[in-house]
């Protein structure tokens, strides 16, 4: 859906300014679509989000990309970085789904994304709702359900 998606990561512990982070998005033939290094000064434990900026090449519909987030716990030993990576494929929404999304409330939009296997959009729709209302039972249940969904490939 989005040509410049937002990626979410869970950091189990806070990071210091001495812990560089690198985020890379590559196309199917390993060309860089986006590559950035972030100084992790006082990065808190918990959710971290990174969005492709408007200066980055937009993701193309139907193409697959690989993303990698690397954390250099010991910058002197970059080969020992901790990293996660996965695939993302941009898809176009069917017209009927687009219509339903345009008339749905935010939580219903998240459900529509999940039902259609559009995980990045589901997470991007639910995360701000959950962050704003983490104690609300409906939000907490929706958040837990999304993160534990057996088909979640995000």
N, C-alpha and C positions, 0 to 999 in steps of 0.2 A: 504494500500500500504506500507507505511514505517513501519518498525518494532519498530522504536523509533521516533515517531512523534514529531513535534513542536506544541505547544499550544500557542494561542495568546489571550491576554486579554487587555481590555481597562481600563486604570486607569483615572478617571475623575479629580483627583487632585494629586499633588506630595505627596510622602510619606517621612517620616523622618526615621532616624535610630532607633527610638523607636517604629516602626510599623513593627513587624515581619509578614512575609508571609509564609504560609505553602502550599505546593502543594503535592497532593496525587493522585496516580493512583492505583485502586484496581480491582481485577478480579471479576467474577460473584459471588464468595462466600466470598467476602470482604477480601481476602488476599492482603496484600500490594505488588504491583509490584514495586512501587517507592514512596518514601516519603522524602521530603526535607523541611527544613526551610531556609528562606532567610532573611538576614538583609536588610531592605529596605532603607539603607542609601542613601538619596538624590535621590530616584527614581522619575523620572519626570512623569508628567501627559502624557497620550497618550498610545501608544501601548507598551505592554510588551510581551516578548516571553520567553517560557520555553520549552526546549527540553529534552526528555529523554536521559540521557547520555549513553555512551557505557557500563558503569558499571551496568546499570539497566537491569532487565530482559526484553527481547524483547517481544513485543505484538505478540500473535499467530494469524495466519490467521483464520477467522471465529469466533473468540471469542470476546465477548463484555466486555468492561471495563468501570468503572466509574472514572471520574477525578473530583477533587475538589480543588479549589483555595480559601484559607481562608486568610483574612487580619484581623489581630488582632489590631484594632484601639486603644483599651485599653488593653494592655497585662495583666493588673491586673484583667480583667474580660473576660477571654477567651470564656465564653458562649455567649458573645455579639459580636462575630466575624461576619464580613460581608463575605459572601461566594457566589460562583457560582459553579455549578457542571453540568455535562452532561455525556452522554454516548459516547463512541467511539468504533467502531468495525473495526478491521483490515480486509481488504479484499485483495484478490489477483486480479491483473489486468488481464482481458481477454487477450489472445495473440494478438488479432486484435487491442485492445486499446494500448497495450504495443508497438506494431509496429508503430502506429500513433504517440504516444508520442515521440518515439525515433527520428522521422523525422520532428517534429514540432518545430516552434519557441516558445520561452517561453510564450508569450501571448496566442498563439494558444493552448499550453498545458493546460493553465488555463481553457480555454473554454472547452476543452475535459474533464477535471476533473469535471467541473460544469455539463456538459451534462450527465455525468455518476454518479452524486451524490457523488463525492469523495471530500467532502468539506475541509477537513484538508489539502489535497494536493493542492487544488485550492488556498486556503489562503496562504499556504507556497510558492506557485509559484508566486503569485501576490504581496504579501507584500514587498519583496525586490525591485521589479520593481517600485512599487508605492513610496516607501521610497526614491528611487534614483531620481525619476522624478515626485514629487507630483503636479507640476504645468502643466505638460503635459496633455492636455485635454483627450486624449485617455486613459491614465493611471487613471486619476481622475474619468472618466466615468466608466471604468472597475471596479475600487475599489468600487464606490458607488453602482454599479449594483450587485456586489458580496455580499456586506454587506446587501443589501435590497432584495436579492432574496427570493421569498416566500417559497422555499423549503429548504433553508439553515438551516441545523441543527447543524452547527458548533458552 
